[in-house]
């Protein structure tokens, strides 16, 4: 909603310009295309220029905080596209655009084509990290796919001469800019892969605008890089430039010089490493020789003449014979003393002739007494057991009026609950046996007076 003042209020110019600025800044961000003219770079770093077409022009300002992200300063006559806010410079009442983004005209379509192709190739797996191959540690031959007249080739050769002059370089010429450059680069990469005469391939070009580097966004080139049999290092443009060739390559370098450094070993570092290894080898050899000399001296001290060794062995044999003689003599004396000691002990333990007879009579008397006493005790125990056995004998129990009751299966009946009315039982008495039939049985009489059992004999 545009603010308006009442008709009776008279506005100052300042208020009018502020009101107009607020109204213009209420518009959304706009993309505007035109040709740059009257371009000026202020000491503060801000850019001032006009944007015009065939019928009109508008003043523009791009502050330092925004223009630092533009790759290169624009020039008069350049067709550009700007994303800007419409505003009013109040002190002079001038309508202008405050630019946020500036790019060469037509880059929007290029970016869209670039993103579509990148998404397509990424979906196919051409950019997967799993397919990236390591570079050879010590390459002997490097291939370079670029223009023979390009400064990038000179940068690569200079870096290789500085780091490893012995590396052989094979150039696969191709255009790096302009119509057909992408196809030429793809053909150069395929030719390098077909000939397979280098250990790694460098794809290099110096910096430039998006249009200048567009050949490295060619689909055929990306596929040729992915199919190349040797590792590919891309060094295209500056550190902030990314192309599809960078994504498809096995390794991306920020610049052509960096590509040469990444693909080659440093002769100075190798020489330093070799010197260190040589020092370690020399120290190891000296230490090993010192140990061998020390061992040799020890063995030399132990080495004797045969006559000297024989003399020493004879002396050792004599000493061992003397020791054996002493040991035998000492052992013989010890055994003789042991025999004498045992003889004396035997003589002391020998009894008199009359003493064994008296002791034998005494022991016979004591044995007779012990036999009579033990025999009496056993006879008494036997009589007691015999009486107990007679008391426990079943026949003795039956003689007191008891009977043994057996059922039809011959099993002894111990309770009335085992009997049923009408069951036949056999009775074993003290004298003879009898058969009976049960007419009544009462199993609840346990602990009471003996129940009456009616028997049908």
BELSULZI-V297575 format. One record per helix or strand of 3 or more residues. SS is the DSSP state (helix for helix, strand for strand). FROM is the first residue (numbers start at 0). LEN is the number of residues. If there is no record, write none. Layout:
{{SS;FROM;LEN} {SS;FROM;LEN}}
This chain:
{{helix;12;13} {strand;29;12} {strand;46;6} {strand;56;6} {helix;63;4} {strand;78;11} {strand;93;11} {helix;106;17} {helix;128;3} {strand;140;6} {helix;150;13} {strand;167;6} {helix;180;15} {strand;199;6} {helix;213;4} {helix;218;9} {strand;230;6} {helix;243;5} {helix;255;8} {helix;266;36} {helix;305;44} {helix;354;38} {helix;393;5} {strand;403;3} {helix;415;3} {strand;423;5} {strand;432;6}}
